[in-house]
Amino acid sequence: MSFSLPTIDISPYLTTDRNHSFESNKAIVTQIRQTCRTTGFFQIINHGINPALQSGILVAAKHFFALPLDLKRQYIDTTAKKGYEEIGAQALEPGSRPDIKECYFVGSEPTVCHEPPYKPFEYPNIWPEPSILPEAVFKEPILKYHEAMCRLAQVIMEILVKGLEDDFPRLKSGEILEEFCREPCASLRLLRYPGPSSNRAATSVGEVGDTDESAEMCHGDVVAGAHTDFRGITLLLQDGNRGLQVLHRGQGLGQNGEKQELQGVGEQQMWIDVPSTPHAFVVNIGDMFERWTGGWYRSTVHRVVSRCGGERYSVPFFYDGNLEFVVRSLTQNGSLGGGRSGEYGQETEEMTVREYLLKKFDEIYL
C-alpha cells in the first residue's frame, strides 16, 4: 500500500518576485503546519536544489562504499562521530538486531579552525586521502550539497516556526529563528543498504565486524529498525528505490508516548510505503522539535525495509540548530492556549542542543 504523502511545491515561498501573492505563502505555511500536526512527514518539490547536486552526492556515496572494507574501516572514528560506520554499528530499534546499513557521516566544515580538545559535535570532518578518492569525486560534491541544504533547511525552519504563530501568540519567531539558526549543527549521512540475497546467513545478521557478504537478507527484511529521528528536522534524498515506511496512526489514536515499543502495533496502525519521488525531498519532524513544541508538531515512527531487489542509497540531512540553543517546551511559558503541557511530563526538562544530541547518540550506538 502506497502512502500519499502531502507533496508541497515551495517555489512560491522561495521567489523574490514582490508581485507574488502573500496568500500563496500563507497557504504553504498552513499546509505544512497541518501536516506537522498529524503525520510529521511531507515531500517538497521545486525547492531550489540543483538536481546535479543531488545526483553528485549519490555518486560520491557509491564511490566511497565501493572501496574495500578494510580501507573503509580506516575512516571510523567513534569519538568524533564522523566518518565511516560499518554494518551493524547502530541499532535504531531497541531490542532488535543491528541495522543492516553502512554509513558515512559528514558535519559542517568549521568556519574557524578549532584546536583540540574538541567539544562534542565540533570535531573536524574525516576525508579520504585524495589518492584514494579525489576531492572532486568525494569531498567537493559533498560540501557543495551540504552548503545548499543548509540554506534550504533554514527556509523550512522559517516555515515551521511561522506555522506556530497562531497557536503560540506570544512566540517571538524572528528572535527564535535567529538564535536557533546561528552557526547551526547540520550534518548528513551517506547511506548504503545492501541488496537482498538468496543465500541467507545462518548467523546473526549485521553484527559489528560482519562483511557485506555475511550481512545477507531477504526481500522485505527490516534493514533500519523502527525509530523516530531524535534531532531537529530531517530532509531525505532517495535514489529512486523504495524502502522507507512510516507508521500510520489511525484516526483518534492520539500521541503515542511509547514510540519504540512496536511489537504489538494496534489494528488501527499500519506500516505504509513512502514513494521515492525523483528530485523531491522527504521532510520529517524530529523528537527535538516535537519536544520543543510540547508535542504540537509530531515526530513519527518510521523504518527501512528491503524492497527494491538491489542496493539502495539515500542521504538524510539533519538540521539541529545552534549547539548552545536551549530546548525548552514552548508550553512552559503559557503561550499556547488549550492546555497541552501535561503531555510531555518529565520530558520538559531543559537542555542545550549539544546535551540533547549527546544523550541520544549514547542510546542508539552499540
N, C-alpha and C positions, 0 to 999 in steps of 0.2 A: 504494500500500500504506500503510495507517494503522499507526502505531506506538502500541501501547498503553502509554503512559507510566504508571508507577505513580501512581495518584490517591489521595492520603492525606488523610483527614479529621483535621485537627489540633485540632478543637474540644475533645477531652478534655484536651489539653495546656494549653489556654487557660482552662479552667474554674477557678473559685475554690472550687468545692464540695469541701470536705475529705472528703466521703464517696466521692469518685470514686476508682476503683481505681488504685493505683500501677502495677499491671500494664499498664493501658491506656497510660499514659505511656511505660512501658518499651517497649511494642510499637511505638509511634510512633517512638521513638528508633532501635530496631532496624531497622525498615523503611526509614527514611531513610538510616541508616548503610549498609545493604546496597545501596541504590540508588546512593549516592555512591561505593561501592567498584566499581561496574560501569559504569553509563552516566553518572552525574553529573547526570541530568535527572529531574525528577519534578514532578507537579502537586499543589497543595494546594487543598483546599476547606474551607468553614466556618472561615475564617481570621480572621474578626472585622472585616474591612474592609467598610464600608458600600458596597453597590452604587451608591449615589448618588455617592459619592466617585469610584468607577471611571468611571461614565458622565460625571461632571462634568469629569474631566481629558481624556477623549476629545473632549468637546465643545469644551473650551478649545483643544485642538490643532487642531481643524477651523477654529475662528475665526481662529487665527493664520495657518495655512497658506493660508487663503482670501485673505489680503492680497496686493496686487500685489508682484511680485518685487522691484522697485526699493525698495519700502518695507521689505520683509523684510531686504534687504541692509543696511539701516541698523543692524541689530542684530547684525552679525557682529563678533566680537572674538576673533581667533585667539590673542592673548596671554593673555587671561583664560580661554580655553577655556570660554566661556559664551555664551549667546545662540544666534543662528541659524547653521546650516551649510547651504549650498546643495547642490544635487545635484552630485555629483562631487567633493566636498571630501575624501572619505575612500575609501581602498581597503583593505578588510579582508583581502583575499587577495592576497599579494604576486604580482606578475606578471600580475594580471588587470586588467580595465578598472575604472575607479572605480565605486563603488556608486551605484545609481540610487535615491536616497532623499534627503529633506530632513529636517533635524532642528532641534530647539530644546532647548538644554542648560540645565538649572537645577540648581544645587547647594544646599547647606544655607544658610539665612539665618544670618549670624553673630549670636551672642548678644551679642558685644561689637563695637562699630564699630572696625575697623582703619583705620589711615591708611596711605597709600602711602609707600614702595614696598611692594607686597603680595608675600607669599610665594606660590609656586605652589599652586594649588588653594584659595587664600583670597581670591581676588578677589570683589567683590560680584556678585550676580546682575544680569542685564540685563533690564529690563522695558520693554515698550512704554508710551508715554505713555497716560494714561487717556483722552485724546481719541481715540486710535487704537483701543485695546482697554480698556474699563472694567475696573477691578481686580476687580469682582465677576464678570466674564466670564472673566478670564485669571489674574491673579496669585493671587487668593484661593483658587479651587479647586485650583490647583497646590500652594500652600503647605499647604493642609489635607491634601491627598493625601500630600505629602512627609512631613509630621509623622506621619501614621498609618502610613506604610510604614516609617519609621524604627523604630517600636515593633515592627512585625511582623518586620522583618529581625533585630532583636535576639533575638526569640524563636527564629527559625530558626537563628541563630548558636549559641544556647544548646543547641538540639537537636543541631546538628552537632558541637559540642565534646563534649557528653555521649556521643555515639556513638564518640568516640575513646578514652574512658577505659579500656575493656577492653584495647585494643591498645597504649595508652601508659600503663602502670600508674603511672608517676610524674608524670603530667600534672596540673598544678595548674589545673584547669579554671576554677575560680572566679576566680583571680587573672588568668588569661589573658583571660577574658571582660571583666573589669573594665578591664583595660588596653587591650584592643582596641576596646571599645565606648565608651570615654570620648571625648566630643566627636568623633564619627565623621565621616569624609568620606563623604557619602552624596549621590548625585546621580541625576537622572532625565533621560531624553531623550524628548521628544515626537517620534515618527517618522511620516512620511507616505511611502508608496510609491505613485507614480503608477500608474494602471492601464495595461494593455497597449493598444497602438494598432495599427490595421490598416495605418497608413502608417509603416512602419519607416524611421527616419532612415538616410540613406546614409553619414553621417559617423560618427565615433567617438561612442559613446553615453556620456552622463554626464560629459563633460569640464567642469571648473570653468568657470563662466560660461554654461553652457547654460541655456536656459529650460526650463520644464516641457514646452513644446510640442516642443522638439528632443530631449528625453530620452525617446524613444519605445522601446517594447519589444514583444515578442511574448509570448503565453502560454507559461509555462514558463521564461522567461529568468531568469537569476540576477540579483537586484537588490541583494543584500548578499552579498559573497563569503565563501567558506568560511573559518572562523576559530574560534578559541576565545576566550571572553571572558577578557581578561587580568587582571581585577580579582578581588575577593573572592567575593561571591555576587551573583547576578542574580535578580530577581523580575520576571517579564514579564507585563504585562497586554496581552491581544489584543482586537481589536474584533469577534471572531466570524468573521473571514475567515482561511482557511488561508494558509500561505506558509512557515512555519518548517519546516526539515528538519534532522534530526540524522543524523550519520554513524554508522550502527550497525555495530559491530565484531563479527565472528563469534567464536564460542567458540574460545578458545585463541590469539587474536591477541596478547594482552598489551598492555602500554603502548606507544603509538606515539610515539616521540620526535620524529619529523619531521611534526608535525601539519599544517603548511601545505603540504607537497608532496603535493597531492591529485590530480594529473593521472592517475596510474596507480593509482586506487583498486582494490584487490585484489578477487578474486571473493568473498571472504568478508566484504566490506564493502559496504554499500549505503546510499543516501540514503532516509530514512524520513520520511514526512509526520507532523508533530505536529498533532493536532487542536486547534482553538480552542474551548475549553470555556467557556461563559458564566460569568463571575464568578470563575473559577479563576485561579490564578497558576501559570505555569511557572517552576520554580526550577532554577537550574543552578550548578554549582561553577565558579569562575573559576581561571585559571592561578595567581594569587597564593595561593589557598587550597590548590591542588594542591601547589605548591611548599612551602608551609608544612608540609603533612603528609607531605612526602617522597614524593608520589605515591600515598599511601594513599587519598585521595579523588581522583576523576578530573574533569578538565576536558575536555569532549568537543567535537569539531568540529561546527559547525552552520552553516547558511546560510539565506538567504531567497530564495524564487523567486516569480515572478508566477503566482499560481494562481487568484485569486478573480474575475478578469474586470473588476475595477474598482480603485478606490483601496483601500489597506489602511493602517490606523493601528495603532500599538502603542506601549506605554510601558514600556521597560525601566527598572528601578530598580536602581542599583548601590550596594552597601554594602561599603565598603572599609576601615572602621575608622579608628582614630586615625592621623593622618599621621606621627607620630613613632614608631609601633609598629615594632619591628624584626622583619622577616620572616626567620626562620631555620628551616631544616628541623628538625622535631622528631626526626628520626633522628640528628641530630648529637650529642644528649645521651645516646644509648644507651637511651632509654626505650622503644623499640619492639623487640619480640622478633622473631626470624625473619630479620633482616638484609636490609634493602632500601636501605641507604644508598648503594649504588653506582649506583642507577637514575638519579639526577639529576646525577651527576658535577659539572661546573662550575656548575650552576645552584644549588648550595647556598651561593653567596656571599651574605653577609648584606647587607641594605639596608633602609632605612625604607620605609614605605608611600609616602611622598612621592617618594623616589628611584625606587622601582619604577614608579609611575604616570608620572613624567616620562619615563623611558626608553621605556615602552610607547607613550605618546602620540606621541613623536617617530618611532616606527616606522610608524605607520599613517596619519598625515596627510600630504597632498600639498603 
